[in-house]
Amino acid sequence: MTKQYRWAILGCGKIARKFAEDLKLLPNAVLYAAASRNLKRAQQFANEIGFEKAYGSYTELVEDPKVDIVYIATPHSHHHEHALLCLTHKKATLCEKAFAINAREAREMIACAKENNTFLMEAFWTRFQPAFLKATEILESEKLGKLKMVRSDFAFNAEKDASQRLYNIDLGGGSLLDIGIYPIFASLMALGKPTEIKTHTQFGFTNCEESIIMSFKYANNAMASLVSSFASHSSIQTEYWCEQGYLRLNKRWFANAQISIWEKGMELEEVVPVEPIEGKGYQYEAAHVMQCLDAGKIESDMMSFQITLDQLEILDRVRADAGIVFPKHDFKSPNENELLAKRAE
């Protein structure tokens, strides 16, 4: 008989709602509890989606002995704090991306998971999408020859509201950690860690980074051109340019997107069949967490600690080149005051 796991949601925002709706598609997932710092909000969330219990504090949630797995859906500025809370209470933890603000925080979270012998994984849903897995399979087969360039974008024209997370520097605001992380992930999974990073950055009205262009170079002479922005809309596609052709993950490539391929000698692109999915696609990462727990693991093979650390280390290098500082999280650098003053001009 398949083991049932009681899930809890920590943070009752938009992403939590999407994730929780897809949890309903998994027969071994029990919608058990939801928590917010506002009890009324937690109760409303629980009632609307179908959770059994609601808590008005995160500590109450993790102290409930019936909770098996916690999905952390708070702003990434709070992931470090909330993951440590869950792990020290020995709750299996799925933490929404960006996993942390910087690699230092990520290392502390991973160390805590190991110390408590408790499962931890970054909720990077793209890693588990059928289309992304198919694209990775094709690229690794070298059917199109060796990969030479990754070009990926993610942009939308966000509401200019200083009170909201996207433009709030104290909450890790800016396009980079919110959506720029997707193009970086595409390049990391295809080409590994870059040897060189160059950026061009535009800062917004709250001194948050609003748009960033990233150029990566690799030891094998491959390259990546990556873009994220809150200032305009983009096609939201990822292209892999190879010696004998190219592969493209089409619009909304981070989800279960259509795949197009062109090989040398072909007149037209070919569409690669990808299995249709139910829901939005968040159920795949949740199902994987439960598979890992069934196997007694504290770390995923598909979304390992090393992948998460590699990504945060790249993000730290991008921020260093771009001058992106989160004062409440980063150790003070010699030029931090100069950078902040320059943005305020």
Rosetta blueprint (number, residue, H / E / L):
1 M L
2 T L
3 K L
4 Q L
5 Y E
6 R E
7 W E
8 A E
9 I E
10 L E
11 G L
12 C L
13 G L
14 K H
15 I H
16 A H
17 R H
18 K H
19 F H
20 A H
21 E H
22 D H
23 L H
24 K L
25 L L
26 L L
27 P L
28 N L
29 A E
30 V E
31 L E
32 Y E
33 A E
34 A E
35 A E
36 S L
37 R L
38 N L
39 L H
40 K H
41 R H
42 A H
43 Q H
44 Q H
45 F H
46 A H
47 N H
48 E H
49 I H
50 G L
51 F L
52 E L
53 K E
54 A E
55 Y E
56 G L
57 S L
58 Y H
59 T H
60 E H
61 L H
62 V H
63 E L
64 D L
65 P L
66 K L
67 V L
68 D L
69 I E
70 V E
71 Y E
72 I E
73 A L
74 T L
75 P L
76 H H
77 S H
78 H H
79 H H
80 H H
81 E H
82 H H
83 A H
84 L H
85 L H
86 C H
87 L H
88 T H
89 H L
90 K L
91 K L
92 A E
93 T E
94 L E
95 C E
96 E E
97 K L
98 A L
99 F L
100 A L
101 I L
102 N L
103 A H
104 R H
105 E H
106 A H
107 R H
108 E H
109 M H
110 I H
111 A H
112 C H
113 A H
114 K H
115 E H
116 N L
117 N L
118 T L
119 F L
120 L E
121 M E
122 E E
123 A E
124 F L
125 W H
126 T H
127 R H
128 F H
129 Q L
130 P H
131 A H
132 F H
133 L H
134 K H
135 A H
136 T H
137 E H
138 I H
139 L H
140 E H
141 S H
142 E L
143 K L
144 L L
145 G L
146 K L
147 L E
148 K E
149 M E
150 V E
151 R E
152 S E
153 D E
154 F E
155 A E
156 F L
157 N L
158 A L
159 E L
160 K L
161 D L
162 A L
163 S L
164 Q L
165 R H
166 L H
167 Y H
168 N L
169 I H
170 D H
171 L H
172 G L
173 G L
174 G L
175 S H
176 L H
177 L H
178 D H
179 I H
180 G H
181 I H
182 Y H
183 P H
184 I H
185 F H
186 A H
187 S H
188 L H
189 M H
190 A H
191 L H
192 G L
193 K L
194 P L
195 T L
196 E E
197 I E
198 K E
199 T E
200 H E
201 T E
202 Q E
203 F E
204 G L
205 F L
206 T L
207 N L
208 C L
209 E E
210 E E
211 S E
212 I E
213 I E
214 M E
215 S E
216 F E
217 K E
218 Y L
219 A L
220 N L
221 N L
222 A L
223 M E
224 A E
225 S E
226 L E
227 V E
228 S E
229 S E
230 F L
231 A L
232 S L
233 H L
234 S L
235 S L
236 I L
237 Q L
238 T E
239 E E
240 Y E
241 W E
242 C E
243 E L
244 Q L
245 G E
246 Y E
247 L E
248 R E
249 L E
250 N L
251 K L
252 R L
253 W L
254 F L
255 A L
256 N L
257 A L
258 Q L
259 I E
260 S E
261 I E
262 W E
263 E E
264 K L
265 G L
266 M L
267 E L
268 L L
269 E L
270 E E
271 V E
272 V E
273 P L
274 V L
275 E L
276 P L
277 I L
278 E L
279 G L
280 K L
281 G L
282 Y L
283 Q H
284 Y H
285 E H
286 A H
287 A H
288 H H
289 V H
290 M H
291 Q H
292 C H
293 L H
294 D H
295 A L
296 G L
297 K L
298 I L
299 E L
300 S L
301 D L
302 M L
303 M L
304 S L
305 F H
306 Q H
307 I H
308 T H
309 L H
310 D H
311 Q H
312 L H
313 E H
314 I H
315 L H
316 D H
317 R H
318 V H
319 R H
320 A H
321 D H
322 A H
323 G L
324 I L
325 V L
326 F L
327 P L
328 K L
329 H L
330 D L
331 F L
332 K L
333 S L
334 P L
335 N L
336 E H
337 N H
338 E H
339 L H
340 L H
341 A H
342 K H
343 R H
344 A H
345 E L
